[in-house]
Amino acid sequence: MRVLVLVAPGQGAQTPGFLTPWLDLPGVEDRLREWSAAIDLDLVHYGTKADADEIRDTAVAQPLLVAASLVSARQLFAAPEDFAAGVGAAAGHSVGELAAAALTGVLPDLAAMTLVRRRGLAMAEAAAVTETGMAALLGGDEAEVLPHLEKLGLTAANVNGAGQIVAAGTAEQIAALVEDKPAGTRRVVPLKVAGAFHTHHMAPAVTALESAVAELPVADPHTRYVSNKDGQVVASGQELVRRLVGQVANPVRWDLCMETFKELGVTALVEVSPGGTLVGLARRALPGVQTLALKTPDDLDAARTLIAEHSAMAE
């Protein structure tokens, strides 16, 4: 049996101008301008003209990433039934969960964009209270890394698998980690994010999002949705949205998501735009699984071929 998993990247995957080539595709610019007007954020400008500092802003980066994931995925699947027939499971990393929620039919695209705008603003506001940040630890044994982070007062905000854990905390705590990395860790890499996401520092954003989701139109997913909370498949749309809210202040367990991909029998994984980060983790943690990162429209034909070879319709 062949199983295709589709994943959406999280914050930090954005780079200046990464949306530019996607605007050449029919309908993409119109869709982005429609969403821009609805959420009061110029996605076209930020995705094509803005510099690295501008798109590092949480309130900008999060809507930009979800928009990119949606417009790139919609090039591969014209209708929800095509997605459901072609994709065995879907997931997103952190803010990518909102893109996955839209792609699996839990939220309409515009509702997902409205929610991610509220999420980005709420998290940016929470991050402004204290100077905080995040850093990726490459290599090292989890049994050594986690106690070391606790000693420094840091939180393991992303447990990504494949030898990567992302720590989050105050600027001083991150600086201390750079100077005193755990035994066996090759590198500590500060990330292009503006706060200690998925920690207690984000508690005020949870409250803001609870009110934001109250009136959203929510449906059950038409495709298996793998949750960041614990790597479990969530079949209820309402439960999934509750998890999206709480996840803002709780660790991302991408390692458990990849374990679930294995249990489901994944044979191929496609990461929508701006792809690359999650494919890199999959190549280390899921040997033998074919992977493809959607970076530009030039990658669409290869993605379509991979989907055709590994979708349920190919059986």
Residue frames as qw, qx, qy, qz and C-alpha x, y, z in Angstrom:
[[0.000, 0.888, 0.460, 0.000, 0.00, 0.00, 0.00],
 [0.415, 0.262, -0.004, 0.871, 1.20, 3.49, -0.83],
 [0.248, -0.836, -0.445, 0.206, 0.46, 6.46, 1.43],
 [0.353, 0.495, 0.025, 0.794, 1.20, 10.10, 0.59],
 [0.355, -0.696, -0.419, 0.462, 1.54, 12.60, 3.44],
 [0.266, 0.698, 0.144, 0.649, 1.26, 16.33, 2.76],
 [0.516, -0.555, -0.356, 0.547, 2.81, 18.75, 5.26],
 [0.145, 0.899, 0.133, 0.390, 2.92, 22.54, 5.70],
 [0.578, 0.147, -0.387, 0.703, 5.95, 24.37, 7.17],
 [0.388, -0.795, -0.395, 0.247, 6.10, 26.63, 10.21],
 [0.006, 0.998, -0.058, -0.007, 7.53, 30.02, 11.05],
 [0.452, -0.632, 0.521, 0.354, 11.13, 30.57, 10.02],
 [0.663, 0.222, 0.630, 0.338, 10.65, 28.96, 6.60],
 [0.348, 0.905, 0.240, -0.036, 9.94, 32.33, 4.96],
 [0.552, -0.197, 0.239, 0.774, 12.59, 34.12, 2.88],
 [0.162, 0.611, -0.007, -0.774, 12.45, 37.51, 1.12],
 [0.390, 0.437, -0.450, -0.674, 10.61, 37.34, -2.21],
 [0.237, -0.075, 0.967, 0.047, 9.62, 33.69, -1.92],
 [0.489, 0.522, 0.614, -0.333, 6.07, 34.34, -3.18],
 [0.169, 0.599, -0.312, -0.718, 7.20, 36.15, -6.34],
 [0.097, 0.160, -0.851, -0.490, 7.18, 33.20, -8.78],
 [0.139, 0.382, 0.898, -0.169, 3.80, 31.99, -7.52],
 [0.251, 0.616, 0.239, -0.707, 2.16, 35.24, -8.62],
 [0.173, 0.341, -0.631, -0.675, 2.75, 34.28, -12.27],
 [0.031, 0.210, 0.973, 0.096, 0.20, 31.49, -11.96],
 [0.272, -0.418, -0.453, -0.739, -3.41, 32.23, -12.99],
 [0.578, -0.627, -0.406, -0.328, -5.60, 33.43, -10.14],
 [0.671, -0.243, -0.459, 0.529, -2.92, 33.45, -7.44],
 [0.186, 0.116, -0.155, 0.963, -2.45, 37.20, -7.22],
 [0.432, -0.431, -0.297, -0.734, -6.22, 37.78, -7.20],
 [0.747, -0.432, -0.505, -0.001, -6.62, 35.30, -4.34],
 [0.558, -0.142, -0.366, 0.731, -3.80, 36.87, -2.34],
 [0.018, -0.240, -0.007, -0.971, -5.25, 40.35, -2.82],
 [0.592, -0.482, -0.423, -0.488, -8.69, 39.12, -1.70],
 [0.742, -0.394, -0.454, 0.297, -7.19, 37.66, 1.48],
 [0.395, 0.083, -0.198, 0.893, -5.06, 40.78, 1.97],
 [0.255, -0.423, -0.153, -0.856, -8.16, 42.99, 1.95],
 [0.717, -0.474, -0.441, -0.258, -9.98, 40.67, 4.37],
 [0.770, -0.422, -0.302, 0.371, -7.18, 40.56, 6.96],
 [0.035, -0.997, 0.067, -0.030, -5.75, 44.07, 6.41],
 [0.548, -0.558, 0.506, 0.362, -2.26, 42.85, 5.47],
 [0.559, 0.699, -0.290, -0.338, -0.65, 43.24, 2.04],
 [0.874, -0.161, 0.446, 0.108, 0.44, 39.65, 1.39],
 [0.739, 0.610, 0.102, 0.268, 1.64, 40.48, -2.12],
 [0.088, 0.901, -0.319, 0.280, 3.97, 43.19, -0.86],
 [0.552, -0.629, 0.528, -0.145, 5.34, 41.13, 2.02],
 [0.898, 0.024, 0.432, 0.077, 5.78, 38.05, -0.14],
 [0.720, 0.566, 0.176, 0.360, 7.61, 39.84, -2.94],
 [0.265, 0.806, -0.107, 0.518, 9.17, 43.17, -1.84],
 [0.541, -0.802, 0.142, -0.210, 9.71, 43.02, 1.93],
 [0.328, 0.585, -0.697, 0.254, 13.11, 42.34, 3.46],
 [0.568, -0.058, -0.798, 0.194, 14.05, 39.66, 5.99],
 [0.058, -0.039, -0.580, 0.812, 13.40, 41.88, 9.02],
 [0.490, -0.010, -0.053, -0.870, 9.91, 42.84, 7.84],
 [0.783, -0.042, -0.476, -0.397, 8.82, 39.24, 7.30],
 [0.376, 0.077, -0.807, 0.449, 10.36, 38.13, 10.59],
 [0.361, -0.144, 0.304, -0.870, 7.57, 40.02, 12.34],
 [0.193, 0.138, 0.953, -0.189, 5.26, 37.35, 13.75],
 [0.424, 0.553, 0.423, -0.578, 2.12, 39.23, 12.73],
 [0.463, 0.628, -0.369, -0.505, 3.36, 39.21, 9.12],
 [0.062, 0.377, -0.912, -0.149, 5.17, 35.88, 8.89],
 [0.375, 0.125, 0.876, -0.277, 2.31, 33.69, 10.05],
 [0.611, 0.595, 0.297, -0.430, -0.36, 34.84, 7.54],
 [0.334, 0.691, -0.521, -0.373, 2.28, 34.90, 4.80],
 [0.094, -0.288, 0.952, 0.043, 3.27, 31.28, 5.43],
 [0.481, 0.318, 0.760, -0.299, -0.30, 29.98, 5.55],
 [0.527, 0.703, 0.008, -0.478, -1.16, 31.90, 2.37],
 [0.219, 0.589, -0.719, -0.296, 1.85, 30.40, 0.57],
 [0.260, -0.067, 0.959, -0.091, 0.97, 26.89, 1.72],
 [0.535, 0.485, 0.566, -0.397, -2.61, 27.27, 0.55],
 [0.502, 0.719, -0.173, -0.448, -1.90, 28.76, -2.88],
 [0.126, 0.492, -0.835, -0.212, 0.79, 26.17, -3.62],
 [0.325, 0.063, 0.927, -0.178, -1.33, 23.22, -2.45],
 [0.559, 0.560, 0.369, -0.487, -4.33, 24.43, -4.45],
 [0.368, 0.614, -0.536, -0.448, -2.20, 24.07, -7.59],
 [0.039, 0.234, -0.971, -0.044, -1.99, 20.34, -6.87],
 [0.045, 0.375, 0.914, -0.150, -5.59, 19.63, -5.85],
 [0.104, -0.291, -0.360, -0.880, -8.37, 21.41, -7.67],
 [0.617, -0.453, -0.219, -0.605, -11.14, 20.27, -5.31],
 [0.504, -0.496, 0.568, -0.420, -11.51, 18.83, -1.79],
 [0.960, 0.051, 0.206, -0.181, -12.41, 15.42, -3.20],
 [0.709, 0.579, -0.341, 0.214, -9.13, 15.41, -5.15],
 [0.055, -0.642, 0.608, -0.464, -7.22, 16.13, -1.95],
 [0.743, -0.272, 0.454, -0.409, -9.11, 13.44, -0.03],
 [0.961, 0.266, 0.034, -0.070, -8.48, 10.88, -2.78],
 [0.647, 0.617, -0.329, 0.305, -4.82, 11.74, -3.24],
 [0.041, 0.591, -0.569, 0.570, -3.56, 12.42, 0.29],
 [0.648, -0.226, -0.723, 0.078, -3.40, 9.75, 2.99],
 [0.493, -0.687, -0.380, 0.376, -2.71, 12.18, 5.84],
 [0.265, 0.738, 0.000, 0.620, -1.87, 15.84, 6.39],
 [0.584, -0.627, -0.280, 0.432, -0.12, 17.84, 9.09],
 [0.267, 0.843, -0.071, 0.461, 1.46, 21.22, 9.64],
 [0.613, -0.111, -0.422, 0.658, 4.32, 22.34, 11.83],
 [0.150, -0.366, -0.334, 0.856, 3.17, 25.00, 14.32],
 [0.347, 0.486, 0.071, -0.799, 1.40, 27.72, 12.28],
 [0.243, 0.193, -0.795, -0.521, 1.40, 25.23, 9.39],
 [0.112, 0.278, 0.923, -0.241, -1.36, 23.44, 11.31],
 [0.354, 0.565, 0.297, -0.683, -3.77, 26.17, 10.20],
 [0.359, 0.439, -0.568, -0.596, -2.90, 25.54, 6.55],
 [0.114, 0.021, -0.991, -0.070, -3.41, 21.81, 7.10],
 [0.247, 0.395, 0.702, -0.539, -6.77, 22.54, 8.75],
 [0.449, 0.559, -0.061, -0.694, -7.93, 24.43, 5.65],
 [0.311, 0.378, -0.768, -0.414, -6.58, 21.81, 3.25],
 [0.076, -0.100, -0.989, 0.083, -8.38, 19.00, 5.08],
 [0.274, -0.490, -0.593, -0.577, -11.67, 20.92, 5.02],
 [0.366, -0.468, -0.640, 0.487, -11.86, 21.82, 8.72],
 [0.017, -0.709, -0.183, 0.681, -11.86, 25.57, 7.96],
 [0.562, 0.781, 0.233, 0.143, -12.61, 27.51, 4.77],
 [0.647, 0.260, -0.042, 0.715, -9.49, 29.19, 3.38],
 [0.011, -0.688, -0.005, -0.726, -10.66, 32.69, 4.30],
 [0.703, -0.675, -0.063, -0.214, -11.51, 31.59, 7.85],
 [0.876, -0.167, -0.062, 0.448, -8.04, 30.07, 8.20],
 [0.428, 0.438, -0.012, 0.790, -6.47, 33.31, 6.96],
 [0.332, -0.755, -0.055, -0.562, -8.58, 35.38, 9.38],
 [0.841, -0.537, -0.063, 0.018, -7.60, 33.10, 12.26],
 [0.799, 0.022, -0.057, 0.599, -3.90, 33.10, 11.42],
 [0.159, 0.643, -0.017, 0.749, -3.94, 36.89, 11.28],
 [0.581, -0.719, 0.007, -0.381, -5.45, 36.96, 14.79],
 [0.931, -0.259, -0.065, 0.250, -2.94, 34.32, 15.90],
 [0.634, 0.330, -0.073, 0.696, 0.02, 36.28, 14.58],
 [0.093, -0.710, 0.051, -0.696, -1.10, 39.52, 16.18],
 [0.749, -0.619, -0.021, -0.237, -1.86, 37.84, 19.52],
 [0.909, -0.139, -0.055, 0.388, 1.49, 36.03, 19.59],
 [0.436, 0.499, -0.076, 0.745, 3.36, 39.19, 18.60],
 [0.350, -0.745, 0.042, -0.566, 1.64, 41.05, 21.42],
 [0.882, -0.472, -0.010, 0.006, 2.51, 38.29, 23.91],
 [0.823, 0.143, -0.060, 0.547, 6.10, 38.24, 22.66],
 [0.189, 0.714, -0.060, 0.671, 6.44, 41.99, 23.22],
 [0.629, -0.754, -0.068, -0.180, 6.01, 41.62, 26.98],
 [0.631, -0.607, 0.423, 0.232, 9.46, 40.07, 27.46],
 [0.380, 0.678, -0.558, -0.291, 12.38, 39.77, 25.05],
 [0.783, -0.131, 0.602, -0.089, 12.29, 36.10, 24.10],
 [0.449, 0.572, -0.548, -0.414, 13.42, 33.83, 21.29],
 [0.965, 0.001, 0.235, -0.116, 14.12, 30.33, 20.06],
 [0.095, 0.681, -0.697, -0.201, 17.16, 28.33, 19.00],
 [0.953, 0.145, -0.189, -0.187, 17.57, 24.97, 17.29],
 [0.451, -0.583, 0.675, 0.027, 19.93, 22.41, 18.81],
 [0.779, 0.435, -0.381, -0.241, 21.41, 20.14, 16.18],
 [0.607, 0.227, -0.725, 0.231, 22.58, 16.72, 17.29],
 [0.186, -0.327, 0.629, -0.680, 22.82, 15.52, 20.85],
 [0.289, -0.239, -0.927, 0.005, 20.89, 12.91, 22.78],
 [0.393, -0.624, -0.318, -0.596, 17.42, 13.84, 24.01],
 [0.748, -0.520, -0.380, 0.159, 18.22, 12.40, 27.42],
 [0.543, -0.163, -0.130, 0.813, 21.13, 14.87, 27.69],
 [0.088, 0.363, 0.252, 0.893, 19.48, 17.85, 25.99],
 [0.402, -0.672, -0.465, -0.414, 16.19, 18.06, 27.90],
 [0.628, -0.623, -0.317, 0.343, 17.69, 18.21, 31.44],
 [0.463, -0.057, 0.056, 0.883, 20.24, 20.77, 30.21],
 [0.067, -0.502, -0.362, -0.783, 17.46, 23.00, 28.87],
 [0.548, -0.703, -0.436, -0.122, 15.55, 22.68, 32.13],
 [0.639, -0.371, -0.207, 0.641, 18.68, 23.67, 34.07],
 [0.252, 0.050, 0.156, 0.954, 18.89, 26.87, 32.02],
 [0.252, 0.455, 0.456, -0.723, 15.17, 27.59, 32.47],
 [0.289, 0.274, -0.525, -0.752, 14.41, 26.90, 28.80],
 [0.756, 0.212, 0.463, -0.411, 11.50, 24.96, 27.29],
 [0.271, -0.057, 0.836, 0.474, 11.81, 22.30, 24.59],
 [0.444, 0.432, 0.156, -0.770, 9.24, 24.09, 22.42],
 [0.785, 0.421, -0.276, -0.360, 9.68, 21.90, 19.33],
 [0.570, -0.322, 0.750, 0.093, 10.76, 18.27, 19.61],
 [0.554, 0.577, -0.268, -0.536, 11.30, 17.72, 15.90],
 [0.950, 0.054, 0.300, 0.061, 12.94, 14.31, 15.79],
 [0.763, 0.535, -0.019, 0.363, 15.92, 13.50, 13.59],
 [0.655, -0.138, -0.211, 0.712, 18.25, 14.91, 16.25],
 [0.093, 0.385, 0.067, 0.916, 16.67, 18.38, 16.40],
 [0.284, -0.683, -0.613, 0.279, 15.12, 20.09, 19.40],
 [0.130, 0.612, 0.090, 0.775, 14.16, 23.77, 19.47],
 [0.377, -0.402, -0.565, 0.614, 14.58, 25.58, 22.78],
 [0.035, -0.721, -0.284, -0.631, 12.60, 28.68, 23.73],
 [0.510, -0.606, -0.419, 0.444, 12.91, 31.21, 26.52],
 [0.068, -0.957, -0.029, 0.279, 14.15, 34.69, 27.34],
 [0.533, 0.788, -0.267, 0.153, 16.93, 36.32, 25.36],
 [0.224, -0.714, 0.623, -0.227, 19.27, 35.84, 28.31],
 [0.807, -0.136, 0.557, -0.140, 18.45, 32.13, 28.51],
 [0.833, 0.543, 0.085, 0.059, 19.03, 31.67, 24.78],
 [0.250, 0.839, -0.439, 0.203, 22.38, 33.49, 25.07],
 [0.509, -0.530, 0.646, -0.205, 23.34, 31.20, 27.95],
 [0.909, 0.164, 0.377, -0.067, 22.49, 28.17, 25.81],
 [0.642, 0.737, -0.175, 0.119, 24.72, 29.39, 22.97],
 [0.009, 0.755, -0.591, 0.283, 27.59, 29.70, 25.46],
 [0.334, -0.284, 0.847, -0.300, 26.82, 26.42, 27.25],
 [0.726, 0.143, -0.387, -0.550, 25.36, 23.89, 24.83],
 [0.888, -0.263, 0.298, -0.232, 24.50, 20.34, 25.94],
 [0.376, -0.427, 0.783, 0.252, 27.10, 17.59, 25.59],
 [0.475, 0.187, 0.821, 0.257, 27.03, 16.04, 22.13],
 [0.370, 0.835, 0.350, -0.207, 25.19, 18.96, 20.51],
 [0.642, 0.241, 0.286, 0.669, 26.93, 20.06, 17.31],
 [0.130, 0.260, 0.125, 0.949, 25.44, 23.52, 16.97],
 [0.029, 0.644, 0.608, -0.463, 22.97, 25.95, 18.52],
 [0.194, 0.260, 0.461, 0.826, 21.27, 28.05, 15.82],
 [0.173, 0.411, 0.397, -0.802, 19.11, 31.07, 16.80],
 [0.304, 0.472, 0.779, 0.279, 15.91, 31.11, 14.72],
 [0.008, 0.162, 0.238, 0.958, 14.28, 33.87, 12.70],
 [0.349, -0.646, -0.647, -0.204, 11.32, 34.21, 15.06],
 [0.001, -0.566, 0.169, -0.807, 10.35, 37.01, 17.41],
 [0.580, -0.482, 0.272, -0.598, 9.28, 35.16, 20.52],
 [0.116, -0.216, 0.950, -0.192, 9.31, 32.05, 22.70],
 [0.684, 0.001, -0.305, -0.663, 6.48, 30.31, 20.90],
 [0.818, -0.118, -0.545, -0.138, 4.86, 27.17, 22.32],
 [0.405, -0.008, -0.650, 0.643, 5.78, 28.11, 25.90],
 [0.215, -0.670, -0.611, 0.362, 4.06, 29.77, 28.87],
 [0.147, -0.318, 0.076, 0.934, 5.13, 33.14, 27.43],
 [0.168, -0.129, -0.607, -0.766, 2.30, 32.70, 24.88],
 [0.020, -0.407, -0.852, 0.328, -0.49, 32.19, 27.45],
 [0.223, 0.509, 0.217, -0.803, -2.12, 35.57, 26.66],
 [0.290, 0.260, -0.603, -0.696, -2.43, 34.54, 23.00],
 [0.096, -0.209, -0.973, -0.027, -4.40, 31.43, 23.97],
 [0.115, 0.541, 0.583, -0.595, -7.06, 33.62, 25.59],
 [0.251, 0.501, -0.208, -0.802, -7.25, 35.82, 22.49],
 [0.241, 0.148, -0.828, -0.484, -7.63, 32.83, 20.19],
 [0.074, 0.305, 0.912, -0.262, -10.35, 31.22, 22.30],
 [0.303, 0.625, 0.339, -0.634, -12.60, 34.14, 21.48],
 [0.212, 0.494, -0.503, -0.676, -11.45, 34.24, 17.84],
 [0.119, 0.048, -0.946, -0.298, -12.54, 30.66, 17.09],
 [0.318, 0.251, 0.708, -0.578, -15.95, 30.90, 18.76],
 [0.576, 0.569, 0.231, -0.539, -17.81, 31.84, 15.57],
 [0.090, 0.462, -0.735, -0.488, -15.72, 30.02, 12.96],
 [0.885, 0.182, -0.079, -0.420, -17.47, 27.57, 10.61],
 [0.204, -0.495, 0.844, -0.026, -15.84, 24.24, 11.55],
 [0.898, 0.157, -0.209, -0.354, -16.22, 20.85, 9.81],
 [0.831, -0.334, 0.432, 0.107, -14.70, 17.44, 10.45],
 [0.029, -0.608, 0.633, 0.479, -11.58, 16.74, 8.34],
 [0.872, 0.366, -0.046, -0.321, -12.10, 14.82, 5.11],
 [0.719, 0.432, -0.488, 0.238, -8.51, 13.54, 5.32],
 [0.779, -0.440, -0.318, 0.314, -6.59, 12.16, 8.30],
 [0.050, 0.876, -0.183, 0.443, -5.16, 15.08, 10.26],
 [0.777, -0.137, -0.422, 0.446, -2.10, 14.45, 12.45],
 [0.274, -0.938, -0.108, -0.182, -1.90, 16.80, 15.43],
 [0.339, 0.623, -0.463, 0.532, 1.22, 18.56, 16.78],
 [0.566, -0.618, 0.263, -0.478, -0.01, 18.01, 20.33],
 [0.665, -0.352, 0.644, -0.137, 0.69, 14.29, 20.48],
 [0.050, 0.317, -0.833, -0.451, 1.02, 12.98, 16.93],
 [0.378, 0.289, 0.854, -0.211, -2.48, 11.53, 17.05],
 [0.027, -0.289, -0.650, -0.703, -4.98, 11.49, 14.18],
 [0.188, 0.314, 0.489, -0.792, -7.86, 13.83, 15.06],
 [0.105, 0.364, 0.827, 0.415, -11.22, 13.10, 13.42],
 [0.066, -0.818, -0.548, 0.166, -13.30, 15.86, 15.04],
 [0.319, 0.638, 0.113, 0.692, -13.12, 19.38, 13.63],
 [0.397, -0.855, -0.040, -0.332, -14.12, 20.94, 16.93],
 [0.830, -0.481, 0.094, 0.266, -11.44, 19.01, 18.82],
 [0.698, 0.277, 0.142, 0.645, -8.90, 19.96, 16.16],
 [0.071, 0.789, 0.066, 0.607, -9.68, 23.66, 16.55],
 [0.637, -0.765, 0.027, -0.086, -9.42, 23.38, 20.34],
 [0.854, -0.192, 0.139, 0.464, -5.99, 21.86, 19.85],
 [0.474, 0.575, 0.130, 0.654, -4.97, 24.68, 17.47],
 [0.247, -0.881, -0.003, -0.404, -5.76, 27.21, 20.18],
 [0.759, -0.632, 0.148, 0.040, -3.95, 25.43, 23.02],
 [0.884, 0.155, 0.078, 0.434, -0.96, 24.53, 20.87],
 [0.219, 0.870, -0.088, 0.434, 0.19, 28.15, 20.83],
 [0.308, -0.758, 0.440, -0.369, 1.47, 27.72, 24.41],
 [0.865, -0.262, 0.424, -0.066, 2.43, 24.03, 24.27],
 [0.278, -0.492, 0.702, 0.434, 5.33, 22.15, 22.65],
 [0.727, 0.460, -0.280, -0.426, 5.19, 20.95, 19.05],
 [0.654, -0.284, 0.700, 0.031, 5.79, 17.20, 18.95],
 [0.599, 0.582, -0.366, -0.411, 6.80, 16.80, 15.33],
 [0.015, 0.360, -0.933, 0.017, 8.74, 13.68, 16.32],
 [0.431, 0.188, 0.809, -0.353, 5.45, 12.04, 17.27],
 [0.610, 0.593, 0.021, -0.525, 3.83, 13.23, 14.04],
 [0.393, 0.551, -0.690, -0.259, 6.55, 11.45, 12.06],
 [0.205, -0.119, 0.950, -0.204, 6.08, 8.33, 14.18],
 [0.586, 0.415, 0.512, -0.472, 2.41, 8.39, 13.18],
 [0.525, 0.626, -0.364, -0.448, 3.36, 8.83, 9.52],
 [0.098, 0.364, -0.925, -0.050, 5.39, 5.62, 9.88],
 [0.368, 0.135, 0.842, -0.371, 2.47, 3.79, 11.50],
 [0.601, 0.564, 0.212, -0.524, 0.21, 4.88, 8.64],
 [0.787, 0.157, 0.508, 0.313, 2.68, 3.39, 6.17],
 [0.212, 0.895, -0.097, -0.381, 3.91, 6.62, 4.56],
 [0.804, 0.154, 0.374, 0.436, 5.72, 6.06, 1.26],
 [0.380, 0.433, 0.189, 0.795, 5.97, 9.68, 0.05],
 [0.237, -0.729, -0.384, 0.514, 5.89, 13.13, 1.64],
 [0.314, 0.586, 0.266, 0.698, 5.28, 16.47, -0.07],
 [0.282, -0.554, -0.348, 0.702, 5.97, 19.74, 1.76],
 [0.283, 0.841, 0.395, 0.238, 4.05, 22.70, 0.36],
 [0.395, 0.543, -0.084, 0.736, 5.60, 26.14, -0.12],
 [0.320, 0.790, -0.523, 0.018, 7.95, 27.35, 1.27],
 [0.986, -0.151, -0.054, -0.043, 9.09, 23.75, 1.48],
 [0.498, 0.597, -0.541, 0.322, 12.41, 22.38, 2.67],
 [0.236, -0.522, 0.619, -0.537, 12.58, 22.27, 6.47],
 [0.801, -0.120, 0.412, -0.418, 10.18, 19.38, 7.05],
 [0.881, 0.413, -0.225, -0.042, 11.54, 17.44, 4.09],
 [0.275, 0.621, -0.644, 0.353, 14.99, 17.73, 5.69],
 [0.488, -0.339, 0.636, -0.493, 13.66, 16.20, 8.93],
 [0.914, 0.158, 0.161, -0.338, 11.82, 13.47, 7.03],
 [0.694, 0.551, -0.463, 0.035, 14.90, 12.45, 5.09],
 [0.098, 0.473, -0.767, 0.422, 16.69, 11.75, 8.37],
 [0.461, -0.128, 0.661, -0.578, 13.80, 10.25, 10.32],
 [0.806, 0.312, 0.348, -0.362, 11.88, 8.43, 7.57],
 [0.125, -0.448, 0.755, 0.462, 14.47, 6.54, 5.49],
 [0.236, 0.180, 0.914, 0.276, 13.10, 5.08, 2.30],
 [0.243, 0.761, 0.533, -0.279, 10.26, 7.61, 2.04],
 [0.413, 0.405, 0.348, 0.738, 10.29, 9.66, -1.15],
 [0.159, -0.718, -0.343, 0.584, 10.19, 13.39, -0.42],
 [0.350, 0.498, 0.350, 0.712, 9.59, 16.57, -2.37],
 [0.174, -0.568, -0.315, 0.740, 9.73, 20.22, -1.25],
 [0.309, 0.783, 0.435, 0.320, 7.62, 22.74, -3.15],
 [0.395, -0.408, -0.044, 0.822, 9.84, 25.79, -3.39],
 [0.198, 0.386, -0.231, -0.871, 8.68, 27.35, -6.67],
 [0.780, 0.365, 0.143, -0.488, 6.12, 26.50, -9.37],
 [0.437, 0.539, -0.694, -0.194, 8.93, 24.68, -11.18],
 [0.102, -0.207, 0.937, -0.262, 8.46, 21.89, -8.62],
 [0.665, 0.121, 0.272, -0.685, 4.75, 21.37, -9.37],
 [0.764, 0.312, -0.449, -0.342, 5.13, 18.80, -12.15],
 [0.361, 0.264, -0.855, 0.263, 7.39, 16.62, -10.03],
 [0.313, -0.044, 0.647, -0.693, 4.94, 16.91, -7.14],
 [0.754, 0.203, -0.020, -0.624, 2.03, 15.90, -9.36],
 [0.657, 0.312, -0.679, -0.105, 3.98, 12.86, -10.54],
 [0.123, 0.191, -0.846, 0.483, 4.80, 11.82, -6.98],
 [0.515, 0.054, 0.417, -0.746, 1.18, 12.28, -5.90],
 [0.777, 0.260, -0.288, -0.496, -0.05, 10.18, -8.83],
 [0.552, 0.291, -0.777, 0.087, 2.37, 7.39, -7.95],
 [0.204, 0.041, -0.809, 0.550, 1.59, 7.31, -4.20],
 [0.478, -0.105, 0.166, -0.856, -2.05, 8.35, -3.85],
 [0.561, 0.088, 0.751, -0.336, -4.83, 5.93, -3.00],
 [0.694, 0.577, 0.038, -0.428, -6.04, 6.29, -6.59],
 [0.329, 0.623, -0.685, -0.185, -2.81, 4.68, -7.79],
 [0.461, -0.230, 0.829, -0.218, -3.53, 1.41, -5.96]]
